[in-house]
């Protein structure tokens, strides 16, 4: 029985002592708080389990001990990852003589070969030693087979606990490790592995580790397929892949790989005739989405080297200002990879590299390689400088145009009377609907909750920003209205702290035109306000496709399949009135509120970027200048189109 006492305010307090402190042993912390170790328990966390096991094999490849990795999705929804590396040691561990090292690695957090010694001199992607043990903890069943010393060793686990000691089950040729696991669905929300999602990540790993073959096989019934990735060109192949749907300015990418002290630096870059920068950076195989010292060094080298070359060739006159970072990054596609023994990252997600020495290392490597390329290919060098000069001229024009749409403390005549603002002034409690058409906008204005919902009607299709510089983009009245309403500004002066709405919702018709407008808007936000997507602030409203009237009751469904299923459930005795909406404008304010705007009843889809590389490719292919890739995409996916309204 707990003893209670009262504090000075008279409030009863419960006893708090050693018995209230919970100690989690072994892998219990992982099962108790899985999100701390794999990010989430949804589909992303499920795939993260695979990546954690594959990372161990990649570490063997980075150490020069492995050149083949095979991942198999089994018929029983298991996943196996097999490599031809050195194999996890199986002998007793010096600090725990009664336990096999394999068992310690699989059942103990922060146990691995990446904390010092000679196991991984070149560097590894895992830092905390929780990867494979976390996978084991979150698996209903797990089995590890190790080939070492001409013997095949094996141990099985259930919910992270060994079923029996490590034992030899037969002879073996060569070395390597094979880990097979089935996710524990009492913790994980799904066990449905997505082949395409895994393939995209594995392709990325193959680019970063040239000469390594990575094979993915799906053995599930009705889903049988396989793909193999092998890139001898490394990041050079990666940049070519990223630019495949773009018109390139350079015949081939600049590529360099060089070891500086203990850091291996690899960089590839190639200009195209577009207006967006596409730059991906990696440190020990980890996609550093927030950049870091390696990106800073790369950009410094790029700007200085191109300025020096422009002055040398006379394209930059004595009176001309230097090219800025923005000028030299327009139309740039690049990839940076560094591999180092002691990588220091910022934050739990490892999104930013902090090693200060890496900046100088990357800067020197890129300066030397780019200067050599420019000297050896002067015709392409001149084209690059001319492109940068055009960017500088456009930047000046864009600055003038941006000043016209910069948000003032209070909206004035710079924004036409289209915006119906809300009365709430706390941004995190407000939401803005971007609505296709004046008619639907009028209904939305009448049906909304004026306290927290703002409406901005959009007339016609907005400019395709994939094919336009910022200065031309800002001549679009629709885009200027959006930027001004949001309050953040645009381009190099964008300030997300001034965002006037915590949530943005795109509301377009369910027909072809509506889909096109939605894609144009998504392209704009992805290219110029990506942080709104990564912060989870951009949504797509889902208006119904049909209204079904049964007596005095109205029912709304969102697809042909839902309509057919609903009518079938009614039976032959019912004769419902079915109305197909051609557009949002057909709904009266009450209907629009009830179906699409009422937080209690609406359906909205959050826009996310599962894979930035895939998203970049897709927007370039769908909205870029190259017609054939878009045509092939449409032909390949035509049979999957649903709810097409022509």
Order of alpha helices (4+ residues) and beta strands (2+ residues): beta-beta-alpha-alpha-alpha-beta-beta-beta-beta-alpha-alpha-beta-beta-beta-beta-beta-alpha-beta-beta-alpha-beta-beta-beta-beta-alpha-alpha-beta-beta-beta-alpha-alpha-beta-alpha-beta-alpha-alpha-beta-alpha-alpha-beta-beta-beta-alpha-beta-alpha-beta-alpha-alpha
